[in-house]
Amino acid sequence: MSELQLNLGCGSKLYKGFINVDVRVLPGIDQVADIRNLPFPDGSAKMVFLEDVLEHFILSDAVKVLKECVRVLRPKGECNIKVPDILTLSDLVRDDKITPFDYQEYLYGGQDYPENFHKCGFTPQFLSGICYTVGFSRIDLVEKQYPNFRMLVIK
């Protein structure tokens, strides 16, 4: 079986042993591609990383990205997803425990280049529902770390 591992929408966060994929031409990027339409065969990957990526898409495109992950993952392949948790962010703002600058960046992105805007927000329950809908069979909330959460979803 293939040992292909993909780090999608990675920007400058490169992982050794992974094919680092981004829409931008950056140092260390192995494959320039739109992750809504991946240039990899069906069932070819054992692992996909989506770290701080899904929130940069409108909801319908985030769903397309997740469907592409299901397509390229082999049976029992894993997708590791990290996104900001909008409920945690709301609590932090309400309780005055986050600076306006940090809140702005977590909620709306760094806004320092065209793709660095957040267009969608997630909670663990909302993202779990989407993952089941697109074809993942198991979803585990792995970590809640201020103000993000990480899920491991399995095809």
N, CA, C and O of each residue as an XYZ file, in Angstrom:
620
protein
N       0.836     -1.196      0.000
C       0.000      0.000      0.000
C       0.873      1.248      0.000
O       2.019      1.233      0.450
N       0.307      2.309     -0.509
C       0.995      3.587     -0.587
C       1.273      4.162      0.796
O       0.487      3.998      1.729
N       2.399      4.831      0.900
C       2.759      5.524      2.138
C       2.671      7.034      1.937
O       3.274      7.799      2.690
N       1.923      7.465      0.925
C       1.789      8.877      0.603
C       1.153      9.627      1.769
O       0.108      9.232      2.286
N       1.812     10.727      2.176
C       1.290     11.596      3.222
C       1.259     13.015      2.668
O       2.236     13.490      2.090
N       0.126     13.682      2.851
C      -0.070     15.013      2.278
C      -0.259     16.055      3.368
O      -1.011     15.841      4.319
N       0.419     17.172      3.227
C       0.266     18.330      4.099
C      -0.356     19.423      3.241
O       0.345     20.143      2.531
N      -1.680     19.540      3.314
C      -2.434     20.395      2.389
C      -2.574     21.817      2.916
O      -2.853     22.032      4.095
N      -2.377     22.784      2.021
C      -2.499     24.187      2.402
C      -1.462     24.581      3.433
O      -1.747     25.351      4.350
N      -0.272     24.057      3.284
C       0.741     24.126      4.340
C       1.409     25.480      4.503
O       1.938     25.776      5.575
N       1.399     26.316      3.456
C       2.139     27.567      3.562
C       3.597     27.284      3.873
O       4.243     26.502      3.176
N       4.117     27.916      4.917
C       5.519     27.711      5.293
C       5.685     26.633      6.361
O       6.802     26.386      6.815
N       4.579     25.981      6.773
C       4.627     24.915      7.775
C       4.876     23.588      7.062
O       3.935     22.873      6.717
N       6.133     23.271      6.848
C       6.524     22.100      6.060
C       6.806     20.919      6.975
O       7.401     21.079      8.041
N       6.376     19.727      6.556
C       6.625     18.510      7.329
C       7.449     17.537      6.512
O       7.133     17.242      5.359
N       8.515     17.042      7.130
C       9.366     16.044      6.496
C       8.575     14.735      6.350
O       7.835     14.345      7.252
N       8.739     14.077      5.223
C       8.035     12.827      4.962
C       6.660     13.030      4.352
O       5.967     12.065      4.033
N       6.265     14.287      4.190
C       4.975     14.624      3.590
C       5.210     15.322      2.263
O       6.259     15.931      2.053
N       4.238     15.234      1.368
C       4.219     16.097      0.197
C       3.523     17.366      0.660
O       2.337     17.352      0.987
N       4.267     18.461      0.684
C       3.765     19.747      1.146
C       3.115     20.466     -0.028
O       3.772     20.778     -1.021
N       1.803     20.728      0.099
C       0.994     21.256     -0.995
C       0.433     22.615     -0.604
O      -0.113     22.780      0.487
N       0.571     23.585     -1.497
C      -0.031     24.895     -1.265
C      -0.390     25.506     -2.612
O       0.161     25.124     -3.644
N      -1.308     26.448     -2.593
C      -1.724     27.133     -3.809
C      -0.668     28.163     -4.234
O      -0.628     28.585     -5.390
N       0.173     28.554     -3.291
C       1.212     29.548     -3.580
C       2.556     28.868     -3.849
O       2.839     27.793     -3.319
N       3.369     29.506     -4.671
C       4.730     29.041     -4.916
C       5.584     29.615     -3.789
O       5.832     30.819     -3.724
N       6.028     28.718     -2.901
C       6.825     29.113     -1.746
C       8.017     28.171     -1.617
O       7.972     27.052     -2.128
N       9.082     28.604     -0.944
C      10.214     27.700     -0.719
C       9.762     26.436      0.016
O       9.026     26.512      1.000
N      10.203     25.292     -0.461
C       9.907     24.022      0.192
C       8.610     23.361     -0.226
O       8.356     22.219      0.157
N       7.784     24.044     -1.000
C       6.520     23.458     -1.463
C       6.849     22.398     -2.512
O       7.570     22.659     -3.476
N       6.307     21.203     -2.306
C       6.549     20.108     -3.252
C       5.568     20.118     -4.416
O       5.911     19.713     -5.526
N       4.346     20.582     -4.160
C       3.297     20.556     -5.180
C       2.453     21.809     -5.051
O       1.862     22.056     -3.999
N       2.392     22.597     -6.105
C       1.503     23.754     -6.139
C       0.173     23.271     -6.707
O       0.108     22.777     -7.833
N      -0.899     23.424     -5.903
C      -2.203     22.932     -6.345
C      -3.308     23.580     -5.524
O      -3.103     24.003     -4.386
N      -4.477     23.645     -6.132
C      -5.700     24.040     -5.436
C      -6.196     22.786     -4.733
O      -6.496     21.791     -5.393
N      -6.288     22.812     -3.417
C      -6.614     21.588     -2.678
C      -8.084     21.194     -2.799
O      -8.490     20.168     -2.254
N      -8.872     21.978     -3.492
C     -10.254     21.563     -3.797
C     -10.276     20.568     -4.947
O     -11.303     19.942     -5.211
N      -9.150     20.422     -5.629
C      -9.036     19.514     -6.772
C      -7.610     18.954     -6.779
O      -6.752     19.428     -7.524
N      -7.373     17.964     -5.959
C      -6.024     17.440     -5.749
C      -5.519     16.605     -6.928
O      -6.281     15.850     -7.532
N      -4.230     16.743     -7.250
C      -3.643     15.990     -8.361
C      -3.075     14.633     -7.928
O      -1.997     14.236     -8.370
N      -3.808     13.930     -7.062
C      -3.365     12.629     -6.570
C      -4.455     11.602     -6.849
O      -5.640     11.937     -6.833
N      -4.064     10.349     -7.106
C      -5.049      9.314     -7.432
C      -5.945      8.944     -6.244
O      -5.583      9.144     -5.085
N      -7.095      8.413     -6.560
C      -8.021      7.895     -5.547
C      -7.305      6.870     -4.675
O      -6.550      6.038     -5.177
N      -7.542      6.934     -3.377
C      -7.029      5.922     -2.458
C      -5.519      5.847     -2.349
O      -4.988      4.798     -1.984
N      -4.814      6.919     -2.651
C      -3.353      6.863     -2.696
C      -2.656      7.322     -1.414
O      -1.458      7.082     -1.265
N      -3.353      7.965     -0.496
C      -2.702      8.542      0.688
C      -3.085      7.801      1.964
O      -4.215      7.338      2.118
N      -2.129      7.701      2.867
C      -2.434      7.103      4.166
C      -2.734      8.179      5.203
O      -3.381      7.889      6.209
N      -2.274      9.436      4.981
C      -2.457     10.509      5.941
C      -2.574     11.843      5.212
O      -1.864     12.106      4.241
N      -3.478     12.670      5.701
C      -3.631     14.038      5.204
C      -3.641     14.973      6.403
O      -4.345     14.731      7.383
N      -2.861     16.032      6.321
C      -2.887     17.092      7.336
C      -3.602     18.297      6.752
O      -3.301     18.725      5.637
N      -4.544     18.843      7.502
C      -5.210     20.110      7.192
C      -5.079     20.970      8.450
O      -5.987     21.014      9.280
N      -3.963     21.636      8.577
C      -3.685     22.393      9.796
C      -3.853     23.886      9.521
O      -3.087     24.478      8.760
N      -4.866     24.486     10.151
C      -5.164     25.913      9.968
C      -5.458     26.222      8.496
O      -4.931     27.185      7.939
N      -6.307     25.391      7.871
C      -6.581     25.512      6.443
C      -8.067     25.712      6.148
O      -8.424     26.646      5.429
N      -8.936     24.864      6.682
C     -10.352     24.863      6.285
C     -11.039     26.207      6.474
O     -11.916     26.574      5.692
N     -10.649     26.937      7.501
C     -11.290     28.227      7.773
C     -11.009     29.263      6.691
O     -11.648     30.315      6.672
N     -10.071     28.990      5.794
C      -9.734     29.919      4.713
C     -10.655     29.763      3.495
O     -10.480     30.451      2.489
N     -11.625     28.866      3.590
C     -12.555     28.609      2.489
C     -13.977     28.959      2.910
O     -14.323     28.882      4.089
N     -14.798     29.345      1.934
C     -16.230     29.423      2.224
C     -16.695     27.987      2.498
O     -16.032     27.031      2.097
N     -17.816     27.844      3.172
C     -18.248     26.524      3.625
C     -18.338     25.509      2.493
O     -17.873     24.380      2.648
N     -18.926     25.881      1.360
C     -19.067     24.907      0.272
C     -17.709     24.453     -0.251
O     -17.567     23.297     -0.651
N     -16.720     25.319     -0.259
C     -15.382     24.923     -0.697
C     -14.662     24.111      0.379
O     -13.887     23.214      0.047
N     -14.899     24.403      1.655
C     -14.329     23.579      2.730
C     -14.854     22.150      2.606
O     -14.115     21.191      2.825
N     -16.126     22.013      2.255
C     -16.713     20.686      2.040
C     -16.022     20.006      0.854
O     -15.739     18.810      0.910
N     -15.750     20.756     -0.218
C     -15.032     20.191     -1.372
C     -13.649     19.682     -0.962
O     -13.226     18.613     -1.403
N     -12.951     20.438     -0.126
C     -11.630     20.019      0.348
C     -11.748     18.707      1.112
O     -10.963     17.785      0.892
N     -12.721     18.622      2.004
C     -12.899     17.393      2.781
C     -13.281     16.216      1.884
O     -12.826     15.095      2.113
N     -14.101     16.452      0.879
C     -14.455     15.385     -0.068
C     -13.211     14.916     -0.829
O     -13.060     13.723     -1.093
N     -12.331     15.838     -1.176
C     -11.087     15.465     -1.850
C     -10.212     14.628     -0.922
O      -9.551     13.689     -1.365
N     -10.209     14.970      0.361
C      -9.443     14.164      1.322
C      -9.980     12.743      1.370
O      -9.206     11.785      1.362
N     -11.294     12.601      1.418
C     -11.899     11.265      1.411
C     -11.505     10.523      0.136
O     -11.175      9.338      0.179
N     -11.541     11.216     -0.986
C     -11.215     10.588     -2.269
C      -9.784     10.070     -2.300
O      -9.548      8.939     -2.726
N      -8.821     10.883     -1.854
C      -7.414     10.477     -1.988
C      -6.951      9.538     -0.872
O      -5.925      8.873     -1.015
N      -7.691      9.476      0.231
C      -7.285      8.588      1.321
C      -7.611      7.137      0.999
O      -8.654      6.833      0.421
N      -6.705      6.254      1.381
C      -6.979      4.828      1.255
C      -7.944      4.428      2.373
O      -8.143      5.207      3.304
N      -8.544      3.245      2.310
C      -9.404      2.783      3.406
C      -8.650      2.838      4.740
O      -7.491      2.434      4.826
N      -9.304      3.328      5.742
C      -8.749      3.529      7.089
C      -7.673      4.604      7.138
O      -6.974      4.741      8.142
N      -7.536      5.380      6.039
C      -6.608      6.506      6.034
C      -7.075      7.586      7.000
O      -8.263      7.693      7.303
N      -6.137      8.374      7.475
C      -6.418      9.370      8.505
C      -6.246     10.789      7.986
O      -5.353     11.079      7.191
N      -7.122     11.657      8.458
C      -7.041     13.081      8.162
C      -6.983     13.818      9.494
O      -7.879     13.682     10.327
N      -5.930     14.594      9.688
C      -5.721     15.357     10.912
C      -6.084     16.804     10.612
O      -5.450     17.444      9.774
N      -7.103     17.322     11.295
C      -7.650     18.651     11.010
C      -7.494     19.532     12.242
O      -7.844     19.129     13.351
N      -6.967     20.738     12.042
C      -6.894     21.730     13.117
C      -7.520     23.021     12.610
O      -7.166     23.509     11.536
N      -8.450     23.572     13.381
C      -9.117     24.832     13.035
C      -9.378     25.638     14.311
O      -9.402     25.079     15.407
N      -9.573     26.958     14.164
C     -10.006     27.738     15.324
C     -11.415     27.309     15.750
O     -12.251     26.966     14.914
N     -11.657     27.334     17.040
C     -12.966     26.991     17.608
C     -13.709     28.293     17.882
O     -13.343     29.030     18.797
N     -14.741     28.584     17.105
C     -15.420     29.875     17.248
C     -16.147     30.006     18.592
O     -16.327     31.124     19.075
N     -16.565     28.906     19.200
C     -17.187     29.008     20.521
C     -16.162     29.395     21.579
O     -16.438     30.239     22.431
N     -15.002     28.794     21.532
C     -13.936     29.156     22.468
C     -13.539     30.609     22.274
O     -13.347     31.338     23.247
N     -13.414     31.037     21.019
C     -13.083     32.438     20.745
C     -14.141     33.371     21.325
O     -13.807     34.398     21.916
N     -15.399     33.023     21.161
C     -16.481     33.852     21.710
C     -16.381     33.952     23.225
O     -16.539     35.033     23.793
N     -16.119     32.827     23.876
C     -15.964     32.821     25.337
C     -14.784     33.694     25.764
O     -14.888     34.447     26.732
N     -13.679     33.595     25.054
C     -12.495     34.384     25.389
C     -12.750     35.877     25.239
O     -12.285     36.674     26.053
N     -13.486     36.254     24.204
C     -13.827     37.665     24.007
C     -14.787     38.124     25.107
O     -14.593     39.182     25.706
N     -15.807     37.332     25.364
C     -16.798     37.685     26.397
C     -16.126     37.883     27.752
O     -16.462     38.809     28.490
N     -15.179     37.011     28.073
C     -14.511     37.061     29.376
C     -13.284     37.969     29.368
O     -12.552     38.026     30.355
N     -13.055     38.675     28.271
C     -11.947     39.616     28.138
C     -10.591     38.936     28.384
O      -9.713     39.492     29.044
N     -10.442     37.725     27.840
C      -9.217     36.942     28.030
C      -8.385     36.820     26.760
O      -7.450     36.021     26.703
N      -8.715     37.598     25.755
C      -7.955     37.578     24.510
C      -7.844     39.012     24.020
O      -8.784     39.797     24.146
N      -6.694     39.345     23.463
C      -6.523     40.709     22.973
C      -7.321     40.891     21.689
O      -7.554     39.928     20.960
N      -7.736     42.108     21.414
C      -8.461     42.353     20.157
C      -7.649     41.920     18.936
O      -8.222     41.418     17.970
N      -6.330     42.103     18.961
C      -5.495     41.701     17.827
C      -5.542     40.188     17.632
O      -5.723     39.708     16.513
N      -5.378     39.435     18.725
C      -5.418     37.972     18.620
C      -6.788     37.501     18.151
O      -6.883     36.619     17.297
N      -7.840     38.081     18.700
C      -9.193     37.713     18.298
C      -9.377     37.959     16.800
O      -9.892     37.105     16.079
N      -8.957     39.114     16.353
C      -9.079     39.485     14.941
C      -8.383     38.460     14.055
O      -8.946     38.014     13.055
N      -7.154     38.087     14.422
C      -6.393     37.152     13.582
C      -7.005     35.757     13.596
O      -7.113     35.128     12.544
N      -7.410     35.257     14.773
C      -8.008     33.925     14.846
C      -9.341     33.873     14.101
O      -9.656     32.873     13.456
N     -10.111     34.938     14.189
C     -11.435     34.907     13.566
C     -11.399     35.246     12.075
O     -12.134     34.646     11.290
N     -10.559     36.195     11.679
C     -10.584     36.680     10.302
C      -9.307     36.411      9.511
O      -9.254     36.725      8.321
N      -8.281     35.843     10.133
C      -7.034     35.548      9.438
C      -6.051     36.701      9.529
O      -6.391     37.801      9.964
N      -4.816     36.422      9.107
C      -3.759     37.431      9.170
C      -3.924     38.546      8.165
O      -3.416     39.647      8.382
N      -4.621     38.294      7.070
C      -4.962     39.267      6.036
C      -3.737     39.945      5.422
O      -3.805     41.102      5.007
N      -2.614     39.218      5.366
C      -1.399     39.793      4.808
C      -1.106     39.312      3.384
O      -0.119     39.735      2.782
N      -1.943     38.441      2.846
C      -1.889     38.046      1.443
C      -3.290     37.533      1.082
O      -4.066     37.190      1.974
N      -3.615     37.479     -0.200
C      -5.010     37.213     -0.604
C      -5.647     35.949     -0.025
O      -6.850     35.943      0.235
N      -4.884     34.889      0.182
C      -5.482     33.643      0.688
C      -5.559     33.599      2.206
O      -6.085     32.633      2.758
N      -5.054     34.610      2.896
C      -4.987     34.577      4.360
C      -6.154     35.320      5.018
O      -5.961     36.180      5.878
N      -7.356     34.967      4.594
C      -8.587     35.482      5.184
C      -9.426     34.288      5.622
O      -9.523     33.298      4.897
N     -10.025     34.376      6.786
C     -10.912     33.306      7.250
C     -12.323     33.594      6.757
O     -12.837     34.704      6.902
N     -12.931     32.580      6.179
C     -14.240     32.734      5.546
C     -15.305     31.844      6.152
O     -16.471     31.915      5.763
N     -14.911     30.999      7.109
C     -15.850     30.046      7.703
C     -15.400     29.758      9.127
O     -14.207     29.808      9.428
N     -16.349     29.457      9.998
C     -16.015     29.125     11.379
C     -16.535     27.752     11.749
O     -17.520     27.277     11.183
N     -15.870     27.115     12.700
C     -16.212     25.748     13.075
C     -16.280     25.579     14.586
O     -15.617     26.277     15.353
N     -17.100     24.634     14.973
C     -17.098     24.074     16.320
C     -16.832     22.583     16.132
O     -16.998     22.065     15.028
N     -16.423     21.886     17.190
C     -16.217     20.445     17.024
C     -17.466     19.715     16.523
O     -17.359     18.823     15.682
N     -18.637     20.079     17.026
C     -19.873     19.404     16.614
C     -20.199     19.677     15.142
O     -20.586     18.770     14.405
N     -20.039     20.921     14.729
C     -20.337     21.300     13.348
C     -19.396     20.583     12.376
O     -19.843     20.016     11.379
N     -18.097     20.610     12.669
C     -17.135     19.960     11.776
C     -17.315     18.443     11.767
O     -17.148     17.804     10.728
N     -17.652     17.868     12.915
C     -17.930     16.417     12.962
C     -19.068     16.058     12.017
O     -18.972     15.088     11.265
N     -20.131     16.829     12.053
C     -21.272     16.573     11.177
C     -20.892     16.631      9.714
O     -21.317     15.788      8.924
N     -20.095     17.617      9.349
C     -19.649     17.740      7.962
C     -18.791     16.534      7.582
O     -18.949     15.973      6.498
N     -17.884     16.137      8.476
C     -16.986     15.010      8.179
C     -17.765     13.715      7.965
O     -17.444     12.943      7.061
N     -18.774     13.471      8.780
C     -19.612     12.275      8.564
C     -20.344     12.373      7.228
O     -20.444     11.387      6.497
N     -20.849     13.547      6.914
C     -21.613     13.748      5.676
C     -20.772     13.470      4.433
O     -21.278     12.916      3.457
N     -19.479     13.854      4.458
C     -18.639     13.669      3.260
C     -18.042     12.278      3.158
O     -17.435     11.950      2.139
N     -18.197     11.438      4.196
C     -17.763     10.057      4.060
C     -16.736      9.543      5.049
O     -16.256      8.418      4.905
N     -16.389     10.332      6.045
C     -15.498      9.803      7.079
C     -16.307      8.919      8.010
O     -17.470      9.204      8.296
N     -15.687      7.842      8.481
C     -16.431      6.867      9.292
C     -16.200      7.019     10.790
O     -17.027      6.589     11.595
N     -15.081      7.628     11.166
C     -14.798      7.808     12.590
C     -14.200      9.188     12.810
O     -13.317      9.623     12.071
N     -14.695      9.868     13.840
C     -14.213     11.207     14.153
C     -13.871     11.267     15.631
O     -14.700     10.952     16.485
N     -12.643     11.675     15.927
C     -12.199     11.806     17.313
C     -11.716     13.230     17.551
O     -10.882     13.745     16.806
N     -12.241     13.858     18.589
C     -11.709     15.143     19.020
C     -10.435     14.832     19.799
O     -10.489     14.257     20.886
N      -9.306     15.209     19.245
C      -8.014     14.832     19.800
C      -7.535     15.845     20.836
O      -6.933     15.478     21.845
N      -7.810     17.125     20.576
C      -7.203     18.146     21.413
C      -7.994     19.441     21.300
O      -8.417     19.828     20.211
N      -8.185     20.096     22.420
C      -8.678     21.479     22.435
C      -7.547     22.296     23.015
O      -7.198     22.149     24.187
N      -6.978     23.152     22.199
C      -5.849     23.958     22.638
C      -6.113     25.399     22.234
O      -6.228     25.713     21.049
N      -6.204     26.251     23.206
C      -6.527     27.666     23.041
C      -6.045     28.219     21.738
O      -4.861     28.076     21.433
N      -6.878     28.841     20.950
C      -8.339     28.680     20.888
C      -8.730     27.764     19.740
O      -9.732     28.004     19.065
N      -7.953     26.726     19.519
C      -8.184     25.798     18.408
C      -8.652     24.440     18.913
O      -8.614     24.153     20.109
N      -9.093     23.618     17.975
C      -9.293     22.207     18.276
C      -8.730     21.388     17.131
O      -8.621     21.854     15.996
N      -8.379     20.163     17.458
C      -7.811     19.240     16.480
C      -8.658     17.980     16.477
O      -9.003     17.441     17.529
N      -8.990     17.516     15.266
C      -9.753     16.287     15.106
C      -8.971     15.317     14.244
O      -8.269     15.712     13.312
N      -9.103     14.055     14.567
C      -8.568     12.995     13.725
C      -9.779     12.285     13.144
O     -10.594     11.721     13.873
N      -9.887     12.321     11.819
C     -11.015     11.675     11.150
C     -10.479     10.564     10.275
O      -9.438     10.705      9.634
N     -11.193      9.471     10.256
C     -10.734      8.268      9.550
C     -11.741      7.876      8.494
O     -12.949      7.872      8.728
N     -11.219      7.546      7.327
C     -12.069      7.136      6.206
C     -12.679      5.788      6.484
O     -13.429      5.267      5.659
